[in-house]
Amino acid sequence: MSSPLVSVIVRTRNRPALLAEALASLRAQTLRDFETVVVADGGTPPERAALEPAPGEGGIVLLHRQPPHGRSLALNAGLDAARGRFIAYLDDDDLYLPEHLERLARFLSGSDSYRVAYTDVEQVEQRLGPDGRYHPGRRLV
């Protein structure tokens, strides 16, 4: 089996709705050559149905760590499982814009001078609505 270009490590713990949104942002990526490593650090592991990859996506690996070991060790566990040439991080309460992975991978693949790349972020304040869902509010770059 060939290695994916990018491994995306997603840390989560008992937030299935947020995890679903984060994974949906991965499924919307224009770059398809990536795998997703979900590290459930304690708590209830995500349901297998929530972890089904989109067609053409490299697959989803689930690591369930019990008891929880904390954010840093969860990230290290994800790094140990990652097979990609490049590593990206996405916490369960964050989202990627559709071209995020493609732009970073294209930049890094085009030069031997750089080993790390990052982008600006847009912070979106969310408010819990009467429907029980979060809705976007104020935006900061």
N, CA, C and O atoms as a GROMACS GRO file, in nm:
protein
  564
    1MET      N    1   0.085  -0.118   0.000
    1MET     CA    2   0.000   0.000   0.000
    1MET      C    3   0.089   0.124   0.000
    1MET      O    4   0.182   0.134   0.081
    2SER      N    5   0.062   0.219  -0.090
    2SER     CA    6   0.144   0.339  -0.096
    2SER      C    7   0.104   0.436   0.014
    2SER      O    8  -0.009   0.435   0.062
    3SER      N    9   0.198   0.520   0.051
    3SER     CA   10   0.173   0.618   0.156
    3SER      C   11   0.101   0.739   0.098
    3SER      O   12   0.126   0.777  -0.016
    4PRO      N   13   0.012   0.799   0.176
    4PRO     CA   14  -0.055   0.920   0.130
    4PRO      C   15   0.041   1.039   0.131
    4PRO      O   16   0.143   1.036   0.200
    5LEU      N   17   0.007   1.140   0.056
    5LEU     CA   18   0.088   1.262   0.057
    5LEU      C   19   0.079   1.331   0.193
    5LEU      O   20   0.180   1.380   0.244
    6VAL      N   21  -0.040   1.335   0.251
    6VAL     CA   22  -0.062   1.407   0.377
    6VAL      C   23  -0.134   1.315   0.477
    6VAL      O   24  -0.225   1.241   0.440
    7SER      N   25  -0.091   1.322   0.601
    7SER     CA   26  -0.164   1.261   0.713
    7SER      C   27  -0.220   1.375   0.796
    7SER      O   28  -0.147   1.464   0.840
    8VAL      N   29  -0.351   1.373   0.818
    8VAL     CA   30  -0.417   1.474   0.900
    8VAL      C   31  -0.451   1.410   1.034
    8VAL      O   32  -0.526   1.313   1.039
    9ILE      N   33  -0.396   1.465   1.140
    9ILE     CA   34  -0.421   1.413   1.275
    9ILE      C   35  -0.530   1.496   1.339
    9ILE      O   36  -0.518   1.618   1.352
   10VAL      N   37  -0.637   1.428   1.380
   10VAL     CA   38  -0.753   1.494   1.441
   10VAL      C   39  -0.768   1.443   1.584
   10VAL      O   40  -0.792   1.324   1.606
   11ARG      N   41  -0.752   1.533   1.681
   11ARG     CA   42  -0.772   1.496   1.822
   11ARG      C   43  -0.916   1.524   1.861
   11ARG      O   44  -0.974   1.625   1.822
   12THR      N   45  -0.973   1.433   1.941
   12THR     CA   46  -1.111   1.451   1.983
   12THR      C   47  -1.134   1.384   2.118
   12THR      O   48  -1.057   1.297   2.160
   13ARG      N   49  -1.241   1.425   2.183
   13ARG     CA   50  -1.282   1.360   2.307
   13ARG      C   51  -1.426   1.398   2.340
   13ARG      O   52  -1.454   1.510   2.382
   14ASN      N   53  -1.515   1.303   2.319
   14ASN     CA   54  -1.657   1.317   2.355
   14ASN      C   55  -1.726   1.438   2.292
   14ASN      O   56  -1.809   1.502   2.356
   15ARG      N   57  -1.692   1.469   2.167
   15ARG     CA   58  -1.760   1.578   2.098
   15ARG      C   59  -1.798   1.531   1.957
   15ARG      O   60  -1.742   1.579   1.859
   16PRO      N   61  -1.892   1.436   1.948
   16PRO     CA   62  -1.922   1.377   1.818
   16PRO      C   63  -1.975   1.476   1.714
   16PRO      O   64  -1.945   1.462   1.596
   17ALA      N   65  -2.053   1.575   1.756
   17ALA     CA   66  -2.106   1.672   1.659
   17ALA      C   67  -1.994   1.757   1.601
   17ALA      O   68  -1.991   1.782   1.480
   18LEU      N   69  -1.901   1.802   1.686
   18LEU     CA   70  -1.789   1.881   1.636
   18LEU      C   71  -1.698   1.796   1.548
   18LEU      O   72  -1.650   1.842   1.445
   19LEU      N   73  -1.673   1.672   1.589
   19LEU     CA   74  -1.590   1.582   1.508
   19LEU      C   75  -1.652   1.562   1.371
   19LEU      O   76  -1.581   1.561   1.270
   20ALA      N   77  -1.782   1.545   1.365
   20ALA     CA   78  -1.850   1.526   1.236
   20ALA      C   79  -1.828   1.646   1.144
   20ALA      O   80  -1.806   1.629   1.024
   21GLU      N   81  -1.834   1.766   1.200
   21GLU     CA   82  -1.811   1.886   1.119
   21GLU      C   83  -1.666   1.894   1.071
   21GLU      O   84  -1.641   1.929   0.956
   22ALA      N   85  -1.572   1.862   1.160
   22ALA     CA   86  -1.431   1.864   1.121
   22ALA      C   87  -1.404   1.763   1.010
   22ALA      O   88  -1.336   1.794   0.913
   23LEU      N   89  -1.459   1.643   1.024
   23LEU     CA   90  -1.439   1.540   0.921
   23LEU      C   91  -1.508   1.579   0.791
   23LEU      O   92  -1.458   1.546   0.683
   24ALA      N   93  -1.622   1.648   0.799
   24ALA     CA   94  -1.688   1.695   0.678
   24ALA      C   95  -1.600   1.796   0.604
   24ALA      O   96  -1.597   1.798   0.481
   25SER      N   97  -1.527   1.880   0.680
   25SER     CA   98  -1.437   1.975   0.613
   25SER      C   99  -1.321   1.903   0.546
   25SER      O  100  -1.267   1.951   0.447
   26LEU      N  101  -1.282   1.788   0.599
   26LEU     CA  102  -1.179   1.707   0.532
   26LEU      C  103  -1.234   1.641   0.407
   26LEU      O  104  -1.166   1.634   0.305
   27ARG      N  105  -1.357   1.594   0.413
   27ARG     CA  106  -1.418   1.530   0.296
   27ARG      C  107  -1.436   1.629   0.181
   27ARG      O  108  -1.445   1.589   0.065
   28ALA      N  109  -1.441   1.758   0.213
   28ALA     CA  110  -1.459   1.862   0.112
   28ALA      C  111  -1.327   1.911   0.052
   28ALA      O  112  -1.328   2.002  -0.030
   29GLN      N  113  -1.216   1.853   0.091
   29GLN     CA  114  -1.086   1.898   0.042
   29GLN      C  115  -1.069   1.872  -0.107
   29GLN      O  116  -1.112   1.769  -0.158
   30THR      N  117  -1.006   1.967  -0.177
   30THR     CA  118  -0.977   1.948  -0.319
   30THR      C  119  -0.862   1.849  -0.338
   30THR      O  120  -0.857   1.779  -0.439
   31LEU      N  121  -0.770   1.841  -0.244
   31LEU     CA  122  -0.665   1.739  -0.245
   31LEU      C  123  -0.726   1.610  -0.192
   31LEU      O  124  -0.788   1.611  -0.085
   32ARG      N  125  -0.710   1.501  -0.263
   32ARG     CA  126  -0.769   1.374  -0.220
   32ARG      C  127  -0.665   1.277  -0.164
   32ARG      O  128  -0.702   1.176  -0.104
   33ASP      N  129  -0.537   1.306  -0.182
   33ASP     CA  130  -0.431   1.213  -0.142
   33ASP      C  131  -0.391   1.237   0.003
   33ASP      O  132  -0.283   1.286   0.033
   34PHE      N  133  -0.482   1.200   0.093
   34PHE     CA  134  -0.453   1.215   0.236
   34PHE      C  135  -0.522   1.105   0.314
   34PHE      O  136  -0.620   1.046   0.269
   35GLU      N  137  -0.469   1.080   0.432
   35GLU     CA  138  -0.534   0.991   0.528
   35GLU      C  139  -0.570   1.074   0.650
   35GLU      O  140  -0.513   1.181   0.673
   36THR      N  141  -0.664   1.025   0.727
   36THR     CA  142  -0.706   1.092   0.850
   36THR      C  143  -0.678   0.999   0.966
   36THR      O  144  -0.721   0.884   0.966
   37VAL      N  145  -0.607   1.049   1.067
   37VAL     CA  146  -0.580   0.973   1.188
   37VAL      C  147  -0.657   1.041   1.301
   37VAL      O  148  -0.619   1.149   1.347
   38VAL      N  149  -0.765   0.978   1.345
   38VAL     CA  150  -0.848   1.032   1.454
   38VAL      C  151  -0.797   0.971   1.584
   38VAL      O  152  -0.793   0.849   1.600
   39VAL      N  153  -0.757   1.058   1.677
   39VAL     CA  154  -0.712   1.013   1.808
   39VAL      C  155  -0.819   1.052   1.910
   39VAL      O  156  -0.834   1.170   1.944
   40ALA      N  157  -0.893   0.952   1.957
   40ALA     CA  158  -0.994   0.973   2.061
   40ALA      C  159  -0.923   0.955   2.194
   40ALA      O  160  -0.893   0.843   2.235
   41ASP      N  161  -0.896   1.065   2.261
   41ASP     CA  162  -0.818   1.062   2.384
   41ASP      C  163  -0.911   1.045   2.503
   41ASP      O  164  -0.951   1.143   2.566
   42GLY      N  165  -0.946   0.921   2.533
   42GLY     CA  166  -1.038   0.890   2.642
   42GLY      C  167  -1.182   0.906   2.599
   42GLY      O  168  -1.211   0.932   2.482
   43GLY      N  169  -1.270   0.890   2.695
   43GLY     CA  170  -1.412   0.904   2.666
   43GLY      C  171  -1.465   0.792   2.579
   43GLY      O  172  -1.405   0.685   2.568
   44THR      N  173  -1.579   0.819   2.517
   44THR     CA  174  -1.644   0.722   2.430
   44THR      C  175  -1.586   0.736   2.290
   44THR      O  176  -1.579   0.846   2.237
   45PRO      N  177  -1.543   0.625   2.229
   45PRO     CA  178  -1.486   0.637   2.094
   45PRO      C  179  -1.595   0.677   1.994
   45PRO      O  180  -1.712   0.645   2.013
   46PRO      N  181  -1.557   0.747   1.888
   46PRO     CA  182  -1.654   0.785   1.785
   46PRO      C  183  -1.714   0.660   1.722
   46PRO      O  184  -1.650   0.556   1.713
   47GLU      N  185  -1.839   0.672   1.678
   47GLU     CA  186  -1.903   0.561   1.609
   47GLU      C  187  -1.836   0.537   1.475
   47GLU      O  188  -1.800   0.632   1.406
   48ARG      N  189  -1.820   0.412   1.440
   48ARG     CA  190  -1.751   0.374   1.316
   48ARG      C  191  -1.817   0.438   1.194
   48ARG      O  192  -1.746   0.477   1.101
   49ALA      N  193  -1.949   0.450   1.192
   49ALA     CA  194  -2.019   0.508   1.077
   49ALA      C  195  -1.977   0.653   1.054
   49ALA      O  196  -1.975   0.700   0.940
   50ALA      N  197  -1.943   0.725   1.162
   50ALA     CA  198  -1.900   0.865   1.150
   50ALA      C  199  -1.762   0.876   1.088
   50ALA      O  200  -1.722   0.984   1.045
   51LEU      N  201  -1.689   0.766   1.083
   51LEU     CA  202  -1.551   0.768   1.035
   51LEU      C  203  -1.535   0.713   0.894
   51LEU      O  204  -1.422   0.687   0.851
   52GLU      N  205  -1.644   0.696   0.822
   52GLU     CA  206  -1.633   0.644   0.686
   52GLU      C  207  -1.572   0.751   0.596
   52GLU      O  208  -1.618   0.865   0.595
   53PRO      N  209  -1.468   0.715   0.520
   53PRO     CA  210  -1.405   0.813   0.431
   53PRO      C  211  -1.491   0.841   0.308
   53PRO      O  212  -1.575   0.761   0.270
   54ALA      N  213  -1.467   0.956   0.249
   54ALA     CA  214  -1.533   0.990   0.124
   54ALA      C  215  -1.467   0.911   0.011
   54ALA      O  216  -1.353   0.868   0.025
   55PRO      N  217  -1.537   0.891  -0.101
   55PRO     CA  218  -1.476   0.820  -0.214
   55PRO      C  219  -1.347   0.888  -0.257
   55PRO      O  220  -1.344   1.010  -0.274
   56GLY      N  221  -1.241   0.812  -0.275
   56GLY     CA  222  -1.112   0.865  -0.316
   56GLY      C  223  -1.025   0.911  -0.202
   56GLY      O  224  -0.906   0.937  -0.221
   57GLU      N  225  -1.081   0.921  -0.083
   57GLU     CA  226  -1.005   0.963   0.034
   57GLU      C  227  -0.923   0.844   0.083
   57GLU      O  228  -0.967   0.730   0.071
   58GLY      N  229  -0.805   0.870   0.137
   58GLY     CA  230  -0.713   0.765   0.176
   58GLY      C  231  -0.755   0.679   0.292
   58GLY      O  232  -0.690   0.577   0.316
   59GLY      N  233  -0.856   0.712   0.363
   59GLY     CA  234  -0.902   0.630   0.474
   59GLY      C  235  -0.888   0.700   0.607
   59GLY      O  236  -0.823   0.804   0.620
   60ILE      N  237  -0.953   0.640   0.706
   60ILE     CA  238  -0.951   0.696   0.841
   60ILE      C  239  -0.904   0.589   0.937
   60ILE      O  240  -0.958   0.478   0.940
   61VAL      N  241  -0.804   0.624   1.016
   61VAL     CA  242  -0.751   0.537   1.121
   61VAL      C  243  -0.803   0.591   1.253
   61VAL      O  244  -0.797   0.711   1.277
   62LEU      N  245  -0.853   0.503   1.340
   62LEU     CA  246  -0.901   0.545   1.472
   62LEU      C  247  -0.810   0.488   1.578
   62LEU      O  248  -0.786   0.368   1.583
   63LEU      N  249  -0.758   0.576   1.664
   63LEU     CA  250  -0.683   0.536   1.782
   63LEU      C  251  -0.766   0.578   1.903
   63LEU      O  252  -0.796   0.696   1.920
   64HIS      N  253  -0.803   0.482   1.987
   64HIS     CA  254  -0.878   0.515   2.108
   64HIS      C  255  -0.789   0.490   2.228
   64HIS      O  256  -0.750   0.377   2.255
   65ARG      N  257  -0.757   0.596   2.299
   65ARG     CA  258  -0.665   0.589   2.414
   65ARG      C  259  -0.746   0.598   2.542
   65ARG      O  260  -0.820   0.694   2.563
   66GLN      N  261  -0.733   0.497   2.625
   66GLN     CA  262  -0.808   0.491   2.750
   66GLN      C  263  -0.713   0.452   2.861
   66GLN      O  264  -0.649   0.348   2.847
   67PRO      N  265  -0.697   0.524   2.967
   67PRO     CA  266  -0.759   0.653   2.998
   67PRO      C  267  -0.698   0.764   2.914
   67PRO      O  268  -0.600   0.741   2.842
   68PRO      N  269  -0.754   0.885   2.921
   68PRO     CA  270  -0.697   0.995   2.844
   68PRO      C  271  -0.555   1.029   2.891
   68PRO      O  272  -0.522   1.017   3.009
   69HIS      N  273  -0.474   1.070   2.795
   69HIS     CA  274  -0.335   1.105   2.825
   69HIS      C  275  -0.304   1.252   2.801
   69HIS      O  276  -0.192   1.296   2.829
   70GLY      N  277  -0.400   1.328   2.751
   70GLY     CA  278  -0.378   1.471   2.726
   70GLY      C  279  -0.348   1.501   2.581
   70GLY      O  280  -0.314   1.411   2.503
   71ARG      N  281  -0.360   1.627   2.546
   71ARG     CA  282  -0.347   1.672   2.407
   71ARG      C  283  -0.212   1.640   2.344
   71ARG      O  284  -0.206   1.593   2.230
   72SER      N  285  -0.104   1.665   2.416
   72SER     CA  286   0.029   1.644   2.359
   72SER      C  287   0.056   1.496   2.328
   72SER      O  288   0.103   1.463   2.220
   73LEU      N  289   0.024   1.409   2.424
   73LEU     CA  290   0.047   1.267   2.401
   73LEU      C  291  -0.049   1.212   2.296
   73LEU      O  292  -0.014   1.119   2.223
   74ALA      N  293  -0.169   1.267   2.288
   74ALA     CA  294  -0.262   1.226   2.182
   74ALA      C  295  -0.203   1.261   2.045
   74ALA      O  296  -0.210   1.182   1.951
   75LEU      N  297  -0.147   1.380   2.034
   75LEU     CA  298  -0.085   1.420   1.909
   75LEU      C  299   0.034   1.331   1.876
   75LEU      O  300   0.051   1.292   1.760
   76ASN      N  301   0.114   1.297   1.974
   76ASN     CA  302   0.228   1.207   1.951
   76ASN      C  303   0.181   1.070   1.904
   76ASN      O  304   0.244   1.010   1.817
   77ALA      N  305   0.070   1.020   1.959
   77ALA     CA  306   0.016   0.891   1.915
   77ALA      C  307  -0.026   0.900   1.768
   77ALA      O  308  -0.004   0.807   1.692
   78GLY      N  309  -0.086   1.012   1.730
   78GLY     CA  310  -0.123   1.034   1.590
   78GLY      C  311  -0.001   1.038   1.500
   78GLY      O  312  -0.003   0.983   1.390
   79LEU      N  313   0.104   1.104   1.545
   79LEU     CA  314   0.228   1.110   1.467
   79LEU      C  315   0.287   0.971   1.447
   79LEU      O  316   0.335   0.939   1.338
   80ASP      N  317   0.283   0.888   1.551
   80ASP     CA  318   0.335   0.752   1.540
   80ASP      C  319   0.258   0.670   1.436
   80ASP      O  320   0.316   0.584   1.370
   81ALA      N  321   0.128   0.697   1.422
   81ALA     CA  322   0.046   0.620   1.328
   81ALA      C  323   0.047   0.678   1.186
   81ALA      O  324   0.010   0.610   1.091
   82ALA      N  325   0.088   0.803   1.172
   82ALA     CA  326   0.083   0.872   1.043
   82ALA      C  327   0.179   0.810   0.943
   82ALA      O  328   0.291   0.771   0.978
   83ARG      N  329   0.134   0.801   0.815
   83ARG     CA  330   0.217   0.745   0.709
   83ARG      C  331   0.248   0.846   0.599
   83ARG      O  332   0.322   0.814   0.506
   84GLY      N  333   0.194   0.967   0.608
   84GLY     CA  334   0.207   1.064   0.500
   84GLY      C  335   0.344   1.131   0.494
   84GLY      O  336   0.419   1.132   0.592
   85ARG      N  337   0.373   1.185   0.378
   85ARG     CA  338   0.496   1.264   0.360
   85ARG      C  339   0.488   1.392   0.442
   85ARG      O  340   0.587   1.437   0.500
   86PHE      N  341   0.369   1.452   0.445
   86PHE     CA  342   0.345   1.574   0.521
   86PHE      C  343   0.244   1.545   0.631
   86PHE      O  344   0.161   1.455   0.619
   87ILE      N  345   0.252   1.623   0.740
   87ILE     CA  346   0.162   1.608   0.853
   87ILE      C  347   0.083   1.737   0.870
   87ILE      O  348   0.138   1.847   0.861
   88ALA      N  349  -0.047   1.723   0.893
   88ALA     CA  350  -0.132   1.838   0.922
   88ALA      C  351  -0.213   1.806   1.047
   88ALA      O  352  -0.237   1.690   1.079
   89TYR      N  353  -0.253   1.909   1.118
   89TYR     CA  354  -0.329   1.894   1.242
   89TYR      C  355  -0.465   1.961   1.228
   89TYR      O  356  -0.475   2.070   1.172
   90LEU      N  357  -0.567   1.896   1.279
   90LEU     CA  358  -0.701   1.954   1.279
   90LEU      C  359  -0.771   1.905   1.404
   90LEU      O  360  -0.806   1.788   1.414
   91ASP      N  361  -0.793   1.994   1.500
   91ASP     CA  362  -0.867   1.954   1.619
   91ASP      C  363  -1.015   1.945   1.586
   91ASP      O  364  -1.061   2.002   1.486
   92ASP      N  365  -1.089   1.874   1.669
   92ASP     CA  366  -1.230   1.849   1.639
   92ASP      C  367  -1.316   1.975   1.638
   92ASP      O  368  -1.427   1.973   1.586
   93ASP      N  369  -1.267   2.084   1.696
   93ASP     CA  370  -1.346   2.208   1.696
   93ASP      C  371  -1.296   2.307   1.591
   93ASP      O  372  -1.328   2.426   1.596
   94ASP      N  373  -1.219   2.258   1.494
   94ASP     CA  374  -1.168   2.342   1.386
   94ASP      C  375  -1.215   2.286   1.252
   94ASP      O  376  -1.256   2.171   1.242
   95LEU      N  377  -1.209   2.370   1.150
   95LEU     CA  378  -1.248   2.332   1.015
   95LEU      C  379  -1.142   2.380   0.917
   95LEU      O  380  -1.077   2.482   0.939
   96TYR      N  381  -1.126   2.306   0.808
   96TYR     CA  382  -1.040   2.349   0.698
   96TYR      C  383  -1.127   2.403   0.586
   96TYR      O  384  -1.236   2.351   0.560
   97LEU      N  385  -1.080   2.508   0.520
   97LEU     CA  386  -1.142   2.551   0.395
   97LEU      C  387  -1.105   2.447   0.288
   97LEU      O  388  -1.004   2.379   0.302
   98PRO      N  389  -1.184   2.435   0.181
   98PRO     CA  390  -1.166   2.326   0.085
   98PRO      C  391  -1.028   2.314   0.021
   98PRO      O  392  -0.986   2.203  -0.010
   99GLU      N  393  -0.956   2.422   0.000
   99GLU     CA  394  -0.826   2.415  -0.067
   99GLU      C  395  -0.708   2.414   0.029
   99GLU      O  396  -0.593   2.425  -0.014
  100HIS      N  397  -0.734   2.402   0.157
  100HIS     CA  398  -0.629   2.411   0.259
  100HIS      C  399  -0.515   2.311   0.236
  100HIS      O  400  -0.399   2.352   0.222
  101LEU      N  401  -0.546   2.185   0.231
  101LEU     CA  402  -0.441   2.084   0.216
  101LEU      C  403  -0.371   2.094   0.081
  101LEU      O  404  -0.249   2.079   0.073
  102GLU      N  405  -0.446   2.120  -0.023
  102GLU     CA  406  -0.387   2.130  -0.157
  102GLU      C  407  -0.285   2.243  -0.165
  102GLU      O  408  -0.176   2.224  -0.220
  103ARG      N  409  -0.317   2.358  -0.111
  103ARG     CA  410  -0.225   2.472  -0.117
  103ARG      C  411  -0.098   2.447  -0.037
  103ARG      O  412   0.012   2.475  -0.084
  104LEU      N  413  -0.112   2.393   0.085
  104LEU     CA  414   0.007   2.367   0.166
  104LEU      C  415   0.094   2.258   0.104
  104LEU      O  416   0.216   2.272   0.099
  105ALA      N  417   0.033   2.151   0.055
  105ALA     CA  418   0.109   2.042  -0.005
  105ALA      C  419   0.178   2.088  -0.134
  105ALA      O  420   0.292   2.050  -0.160
  106ARG      N  421   0.110   2.169  -0.213
  106ARG     CA  422   0.170   2.220  -0.338
  106ARG      C  423   0.292   2.307  -0.305
  106ARG      O  424   0.396   2.296  -0.370
  107PHE      N  425   0.279   2.392  -0.205
  107PHE     CA  426   0.391   2.477  -0.166
  107PHE      C  427   0.510   2.394  -0.119
  107PHE      O  428   0.622   2.415  -0.164
  108LEU      N  429   0.485   2.300  -0.029
  108LEU     CA  430   0.594   2.219   0.025
  108LEU      C  431   0.654   2.125  -0.079
  108LEU      O  432   0.774   2.099  -0.077
  109SER      N  433   0.573   2.074  -0.169
  109SER     CA  434   0.623   1.983  -0.273
  109SER      C  435   0.707   2.058  -0.376
  109SER      O  436   0.791   1.997  -0.442
  110GLY      N  437   0.686   2.187  -0.389
  110GLY     CA  438   0.755   2.265  -0.491
  110GLY      C  439   0.891   2.316  -0.450
  110GLY      O  440   0.955   2.386  -0.528
  111SER      N  441   0.938   2.284  -0.330
  111SER     CA  442   1.065   2.339  -0.285
  111SER      C  443   1.129   2.247  -0.183
  111SER      O  444   1.060   2.189  -0.098
  112ASP      N  445   1.260   2.233  -0.191
  112ASP     CA  446   1.333   2.160  -0.089
  112ASP      C  447   1.382   2.255   0.021
  112ASP      O  448   1.442   2.211   0.119
  113SER      N  449   1.357   2.384   0.003
  113SER     CA  450   1.405   2.484   0.099
  113SER      C  451   1.319   2.494   0.224
  113SER      O  452   1.365   2.541   0.328
  114TYR      N  453   1.193   2.449   0.214
  114TYR     CA  454   1.100   2.464   0.326
  114TYR      C  455   1.060   2.327   0.378
  114TYR      O  456   1.036   2.234   0.302
  115ARG      N  457   1.053   2.317   0.509
  115ARG     CA  458   1.010   2.192   0.572
  115ARG      C  459   0.878   2.207   0.647
  115ARG      O  460   0.817   2.109   0.688
  116VAL      N  461   0.836   2.333   0.665
  116VAL     CA  462   0.713   2.362   0.739
  116VAL      C  463   0.639   2.473   0.667
  116VAL      O  464   0.701   2.566   0.613
  117ALA      N  465   0.508   2.464   0.665
  117ALA     CA  466   0.424   2.571   0.610
  117ALA      C  467   0.301   2.584   0.698
  117ALA      O  468   0.254   2.486   0.756
  118TYR      N  469   0.249   2.703   0.706
  118TYR     CA  470   0.125   2.726   0.780
  118TYR      C  471   0.048   2.836   0.712
  118TYR      O  472   0.100   2.906   0.626
  119THR      N  473  -0.076   2.850   0.752
  119THR     CA  474  -0.161   2.953   0.694
  119THR      C  475  -0.219   3.039   0.804
  119THR      O  476  -0.214   3.004   0.922
  120ASP      N  477  -0.275   3.151   0.764
  120ASP     CA  478  -0.352   3.231   0.859
  120ASP      C  479  -0.478   3.154   0.895
  120ASP      O  480  -0.515   3.058   0.828
  121VAL      N  481  -0.541   3.197   1.000
  121VAL     CA  482  -0.666   3.135   1.040
  121VAL      C  483  -0.774   3.241   1.045
  121VAL      O  484  -0.747   3.360   1.063
  122GLU      N  485  -0.895   3.197   1.030
  122GLU     CA  486  -1.009   3.284   1.052
  122GLU      C  487  -1.082   3.228   1.174
  122GLU      O  488  -1.133   3.116   1.171
  123GLN      N  489  -1.084   3.306   1.278
  123GLN     CA  490  -1.152   3.264   1.401
  123GLN      C  491  -1.298   3.308   1.392
  123GLN      O  492  -1.327   3.426   1.372
  124VAL      N  493  -1.387   3.212   1.406
  124VAL     CA  494  -1.530   3.242   1.397
  124VAL      C  495  -1.592   3.213   1.533
  124VAL      O  496  -1.592   3.100   1.582
  125GLU      N  497  -1.645   3.318   1.591
  125GLU     CA  498  -1.716   3.302   1.718
  125GLU      C  499  -1.847   3.230   1.690
  125GLU      O  500  -1.920   3.266   1.597
  126GLN      N  501  -1.878   3.129   1.769
  126GLN     CA  502  -2.002   3.054   1.748
  126GLN      C  503  -2.094   3.072   1.868
  126GLN      O  504  -2.050   3.083   1.982
  127ARG      N  505  -2.222   3.074   1.839
  127ARG     CA  506  -2.322   3.087   1.944
  127ARG      C  507  -2.419   2.969   1.933
  127ARG      O  508  -2.461   2.931   1.824
  128LEU      N  509  -2.452   2.914   2.048
  128LEU     CA  510  -2.546   2.803   2.052
  128LEU      C  511  -2.686   2.858   2.033
  128LEU      O  512  -2.733   2.943   2.109
  129GLY      N  513  -2.753   2.809   1.929
  129GLY     CA  514  -2.886   2.857   1.898
  129GLY      C  515  -2.995   2.775   1.967
  129GLY      O  516  -2.966   2.672   2.027
  130PRO      N  517  -3.118   2.820   1.958
  130PRO     CA  518  -3.229   2.749   2.021
  130PRO      C  519  -3.252   2.610   1.961
  130PRO      O  520  -3.318   2.526   2.021
  131ASP      N  521  -3.197   2.588   1.840
  131ASP     CA  522  -3.210   2.457   1.775
  131ASP      C  523  -3.106   2.357   1.825
  131ASP      O  524  -3.102   2.243   1.778
  132GLY      N  525  -3.020   2.400   1.920
  132GLY     CA  526  -2.918   2.310   1.974
  132GLY      C  527  -2.793   2.302   1.889
  132GLY      O  528  -2.704   2.223   1.919
  133ARG      N  529  -2.784   2.381   1.783
  133ARG     CA  530  -2.667   2.381   1.695
  133ARG      C  531  -2.592   2.513   1.711
  133ARG      O  532  -2.648   2.614   1.754
  134TYR      N  533  -2.464   2.509   1.676
  134TYR     CA  534  -2.383   2.630   1.679
  134TYR      C  535  -2.399   2.705   1.547
  134TYR      O  536  -2.406   2.645   1.440
  135HIS      N  537  -2.404   2.839   1.557
  135HIS     CA  538  -2.419   2.924   1.440
  135HIS      C  539  -2.307   3.027   1.441
  135HIS      O  540  -2.269   3.077   1.547
  136PRO      N  541  -2.253   3.060   1.322
  136PRO     CA  542  -2.141   3.155   1.317
  136PRO      C  543  -2.182   3.295   1.359
  136PRO      O  544  -2.294   3.340   1.335
  137GLY      N  545  -2.088   3.362   1.422
  137GLY     CA  546  -2.107   3.500   1.465
  137GLY      C  547  -1.993   3.584   1.413
  137GLY      O  548  -1.962   3.580   1.294
  138ARG      N  549  -1.931   3.659   1.501
  138ARG     CA  550  -1.822   3.750   1.466
  138ARG      C  551  -1.703   3.673   1.411
  138ARG      O  552  -1.672   3.563   1.457
  139ARG      N  553  -1.634   3.732   1.312
  139ARG     CA  554  -1.517   3.669   1.249
  139ARG      C  555  -1.392   3.755   1.269
  139ARG      O  556  -1.397   3.877   1.255
  140LEU      N  557  -1.282   3.691   1.301
  140LEU     CA  558  -1.154   3.758   1.318
  140LEU      C  559  -1.048   3.684   1.236
  140LEU      O  560  -1.048   3.561   1.233
  141VAL      N  561  -0.959   3.758   1.170
  141VAL     CA  562  -0.848   3.695   1.097
  141VAL      C  563  -0.723   3.710   1.179
  141VAL      O  564  -0.616   3.665   1.138
   0.00000   0.00000   0.00000
